[in-house]
Structure formats: C-alpha cells, structure tokens
Amino acid sequence: MATEVKKQTKAEVFRARLTSTLILWAIVTSVFVSQNAWAFFGLIGFLTVAGALEFRGLFSKFPGGECRMTGLIVGLFVALATGVLLIQGAVGTHDFRAEIIGLVVVVLFGFYQRFMFNIKGRESVDAIGDALLAYVYVPVLFGSFVFRLMFLPETGGQVPGAWLILLMIASAKFTDMGAYITGSLIGKNKMAPHLSPAKTWEGFFGALGFAQLAAWGVWALSGETLAWISPMHVTILALLIGLVAVAGDLAESVLKRSLEVKDSGKLMPGIGGVLDLIDSLCFAAPVTYFYLVGTGLIS
C-alpha cells in the first residue's frame, strides 16, 4: 500500500520558509559585511550555476537537450567570465560585448546541432528557442546583471555597489514575504489562478508595500552610501522592483505549468530550489540596472 504524504499546514510551511529565509539572509549578510569582491562572486556564481542547472532540469522530459546544454554552457561561461573581468577591471559595467557574442554563438551552434536531426514539426525550432532561453534566463538576467550592479556607482572600493545590491534583493524578496503574509491574512480575490492558485490581488498590493518598506529601510541604513539616489527615485525604483519581482515569480510559474513540473528543486525547505529563490531577481536585476542608467543616475 502506498504511503500517503501528509500535506503541510500553512503554519508548518511558514516556519520552514522563515527558517530558510533566516539562513539565507545570514549568508547574504556575511558576504555583505565582508565587502570582499570574491566573496560576492562566490555567492552570485553559485546561485547562477545552481539556478541554471535547475532550469535545465525543468526540461528533462523534452527533446532538444543538446541545444539547451549549449545555451547553458555558453551562458554560464559569459556570466562567470563577466564577473571575473569586472573584478579585475578588464571591462566596464556598460560593456555587453560578451553577452552579444554569446548570443550569436548559441544561435549559430544551435542550428548546427539540429542539422543532425530529422525535421519533426517544430521540434528543431523549439530546441533552438529553448537554448536561447537557457542562455538568457538565469546566466544573463541574473548572473551578468548582478555582477554589474556590484560596481555601480564607480566610487572605488572592492564592491561599491554592495548597498545597491542589498536594496535590490531586499525589495524583491520582501515582495515574496509581503505577498505571502498579506495573501494568507486577507487574500480573497485570485490574481492568476491559471498560473498560481494561491496568489491574490491583496497579496499583490501587500508585495508592493513591502517592497517600499525594504527599499526605504536599506536606503536609510546606508547613510551617505546611497545618497546619490534621491527619495523620488527610491520610491519609483522600489515600485518597479516590486512589479517585476511579482512578474518574475509568475514567469517561473509559466515554466512549471507549461513543462508540468511541480518544483524546480528542494534545496531550501519552504522555498524550494535555487530557481525559486532567484526567479524574482532575474527580472529585478536588469530593471534596476537599466533604470539607473536610463535616468542618468549612473553615467
């Protein structure tokens, strides 16, 4: 007789999530306090590699694995090389040549790989598209952009963007907490039941509110370090991060639903895998970068 798996209560899920969150924040805080560029590289690099591997695992039942592996390898090489070169001062934060070259390599090599297979409907086209997504989704959107945020603004020190990264992470992850707490307490109106049945509009607005609290809290604690970001820009940036963080979470739900996968991983009880942890950051990091550049806060 099959053993019935006991479903966790909301209280048990909350305790597990809280424990994992506290451990994660302890690690992030330790790296932050160190102000060591290689410590940042190690943490960001680990999350990038682990998240990319989990992404590949979502597609394990589908053909085209050789193309996805190409996208993954090229993407990780580009992201990690970008981090190393930025630390060594060999490239600037606005230099995207590596990402462009990697994009071309993935497309060209992806087609070459599919020359060896018979044409079966959209299979080859889908395989090349999956390779591009494997290349961009975690390695570039998360890895490359967080590495760039490490060095914004260019004011000296090993990690001049440490407080900026903390603001981005806190705002994005507090949306998760705000959505969960608000949704659990007063959530009634479903937001996107076809993607994530537990998400509510009440939780969505709670997420935006918590993003503001996190951003303002980090900004205040930073003292003069983030004084170059005016209060108006803190408010707008927190709003944007909150919006895209929710979208990033839903984007992973799209992947899971489409690929019929329940969890990306089980590394962190109550949270899931690394991909569940960084899904919101995959959207928040590039938006933070382009907002700062686009508004002229970073030249």
N, C-alpha and C positions, 0 to 999 in steps of 0.2 A: 504494500500500500504506500502510495506517495505521501511524503510528509508535507503537511500544509504549512506554508510560510506565513508566519504571523505578521500582519501589517502593522507598521509603527504608528503610534498615535502622534498627533500634532506636537504634543509636549516632548515626546522622545525625539522626533525629527528636529525640533527647535534646539534641544540640548546638544544633539550631535552636531548640528550646524554651528551652534555657538562655540563648542569645543574646537572644531576645525578652524573656525574663524579666528579664535584667540591664538591658536598655534601659528596660523599663517601670519597674523599681524605681529606676533613675536619675532618671526623670521624676518619679515619686512622691516620692522623697527631696528633689528640688529644690523641689517645691511645698511639701512639709512643712517644710523648712528656712526657706523664705521667710516662713512664718507670716502670709501675706497672704490675706485672705478672698477677694479677687477672683481670685487665682491658683488657689485651691481651686475657686472657682466655675467658672473656665475649664476645668479638668481634668474635674470632675464633669459639667459641662454638655456637654462634647464627648463623653464616654463615654455619657451619656444619649441624646443625639441620634443618635450613630452606632449605638448598640445598638438603639434603637427603629427606625431605618431598616432595619437588618439583619433585625429581627424581621418587619417588613412584607415584606421580600424573600422570606422563607420561604414566604409565601402567594401568591407571584406567579402560580402556575398555577390559583388557585382564584377563584371568583366572590365578590362582596361587597367588592371593593376600595374602593368609595366609603365604606362603613361603617368599614373598618379605617383609612382615611385620617382620618376624623373622630376616631376614638379616639386615633390617633397625634398629631394636631394639638392636640387638647384636652389630652391627657396631657402633651405637651411644654410647652405654654403654662403649665399648672398647675405642673409641676415647676420650670421655669426662673423663673417668677414667684415661687414659694415661696422659691427660693434668693435672689433679689434682695431680697424683702421681709424675709427673715431677716437678711440682711447689714445692711440699713438699720434694723433693729429695729422694723419696722412690724407684725410679727406675732410671736407666741410659738412656741416649739418644740412646744407641745401643741395648737396651733390647726390643725384639719383641715377648716376650712370650705371652703377652695379645692378640696380633693380630693372632698368630698361634692357640691359644686356641679358640678364637672366630671363626676362620675359620672352625675348627673341629666341633664346636657346631652347626654352621649354616648348614653344610653338613649333620650331623647326624640327627638333629632335622627336617631338611627339608625333608629327606626321611621318617621319622616317620609321619610327617604331610600328606604326599602323600599316605601313606598306607590306608588312609580312603577314597580315591577316586578311581573310576574305571579308568582303563587304556584307554586313548583316544589318540592314536598316540603318539606324542612327548610331550603332554601336561605336564605330570609329570616331565619329564626331563627338559623341558623349565622352569618350575616353580622353580626347584632347581637351575638351572643356573641363573635365574633372582635374586634369593635370594643371591647368591654369588656376583653378580654384585651390588646389593643393599648394601651389606656389604662392598665391597671394594671401589666402585667408589667415593663416597663422604666421608664417615666416615674415611676410612683408607688413601686413596691417598691424601685427603685434610686435614682433621682434625688431624689425628695422626702424619703426617709428618710435618705440620706447627707447631704443638706443640713441636716437636723435634727440629726444627730449632730455636725455642725460646731460647734454651740453648746451642747453638753452636756458638763459642767455649766456653768451660767451664772456663771462666775467672772471674767468680764472678759477683755480681750484680743480681737484680731481673730478668732482661731479657737481658742476654749477647748477644743473637742473634737478638736483635731488628733491628740493621742496616742490618744484613744479610737478614732478612725477608723483610725489605723495599727494598733492592736491588732485591730480587726475585720477589716481587709484581710489582715494577716499571718496571722491564724488561718485565715481562709477559703482563702487562696491556698496556704498551706502544706499544707492538706489535699490539694490537687491534687498538690503535689510529693511528699507522703508516700505517697499512693495510687500514684502512678506509680513511684516508686523501690521501694517495698515490693512492689508487684504485679509489677514486672519481675524482681525478685530471687527472690522466694519464692512468688509468686502461683500457686495451683493451682485453688482452688475458685471457680468462676464465681459472681458475685453476682447479676447481672441480664442474662444473655446475650441475652434478647429485646430489651433496650434498648441495652446497651453490652457487646459481647462481651469487651472487654479488661479490664473491671472484675472484681476478685476480692475475696473476703472478707478475705484477707490484706492487700490494698491498703486496704480499708475501715478496718481496725483501725490500719494504719500511718497513715492520714489523721488519725484521731482523736489518735494520739500526736503527730504533727507539729503539729496544732492547739494542743495543750497547750504544746509547746516554744515555738511562736511567741508565744502569749499571755503566757506567763511571761517570755519574753525581752523583749518590749516593755514589760511591766509593770515589770520590774526596771530597764530603761534609762530609764524615765520619771521615776525618782526619786520626788519627792513629788507629781508631777502626777496620777498615777493612784492615789495612796494612799487615796483615798476608796472604791476598790474593794478589798474585803478579799480575802485569799488564797482563801477558800472561794468567793467569787463569781467570782474569776478562773477557778478550776477549772471551775465549773458553766457559766460563760459560754463558755469555750473548748470544752467538751463540746457545748453547744447549737450553737455556730457550726460546729463540725466536722460535726455531724449534718446540719444544714440546708444546709451547703455541698455535701455529697455529694448531698443531695436536689435542690439547685438544679442541679447538673451533670446529674443524671438527668432532671430536668424538661425541660432543653433537648433531651436525647436523645429524650424522648417527642415533642416537637415535630418534630424532624428525622425520626424514624421515621414519624410519622403523616403528615407532609407530603411524605415521600420526597425529602428534601433532605440532601445529604452534609455540606456545610459552610455555616455562616452567613456566612462571609466569609473573606478570605485576607490581611487586613492584617498579621497577625503570623505569620511562619513558625514552625511547630512548635506554635502555639497555635490559630490560625485567625483568626476575626474578633473584633470587639469583644464581640459577644454571648457568644462562647466564654470571653472574659476575665471578664465580669461576671455570668455566669449564677449562680455561687455567691453573689455579693454581693447579688443580687436577693432572696435568701432570708435572708442573714446580716444585712443592714442592719435590716430591720424587726424581726427577732427580737432583735437587740442592743438596739434602742430599747425595745421592749415589756418585755424582761427588766429593764432598768434602771428603767423606770417602775413595772412591776408589783411589783418587790421593794422599792420605796421608796428606792433608791439615788439616784434623780432625782425631785425633787418637782415 
